[in-house]
Amino acid sequence: LPPPFSQYERSAYERVAAFYPCSRQAASVVRGKGFAGRIEVLPLGYDATTFTPGSQSAATDEIILTIAGRLVPEKGALDAVRILARVNRERPARLLVAGAGLSERSMIDLAAILGVRERLEFMGWQAPEELATILRGSHVLLVPSLATSSWAEQFGRVVVEGQASGAVVAAYRTGSIPEAAGDAALLT
C-alpha cells in the first residue's frame, strides 16, 4: 500500500494480538505483510436464513449457470461465457450474471461471436436475498477465478453461499477456492 496507508497497516499489526481470517490464503497475506502474532483460520460462514436449498432438478430442459460478483478478467468472466457456449452445444443452457464490471462488454461481444448472446442474461448487482433466490434456481455456480502475479482469490464467499443454496459449484482450483469449497465442488 502507498504511504501513509502502509504505515497505518504496520502500526495496526503492532497493536493487534491475533487475526482470525476466513482462509489460509488470507492468513498468508497477513503473515506476508509482517504480522508475527497469532493467526487462526475460521472458515467462511453464511446466513442460513437467507441461503437455503433450492429445488434444482436435472430433469429440466435448460441448464441454468450463474456467475456472481465483479466482472473482471481475474474473476474469469470470459471463461464463464466460453463454458456457456460449450454446455449449450450439448444441452440448452443459460448464463445468469449477477454482478457488474469492466468485462461486461467483452462478455457480450464474446457471447455474440460464440452464438450464445441470447443465452446471456445480465442482472446487475444483487442484494443477498436476491442473490440467494438466483442461486436456488441455478444448477451450476461458476467460479472461474484466475490467479495472477498480484492477485488470488482469498475468500470465495459465493462458493459457500452457492452450496448452501443447492447449486453445484464448478470452479478453478486457485487461491482459497479449494479450501472454501471442500470436497463438494467440481474443481479444475
Disulfide bonds with the S-S distance in Angstrom:
none
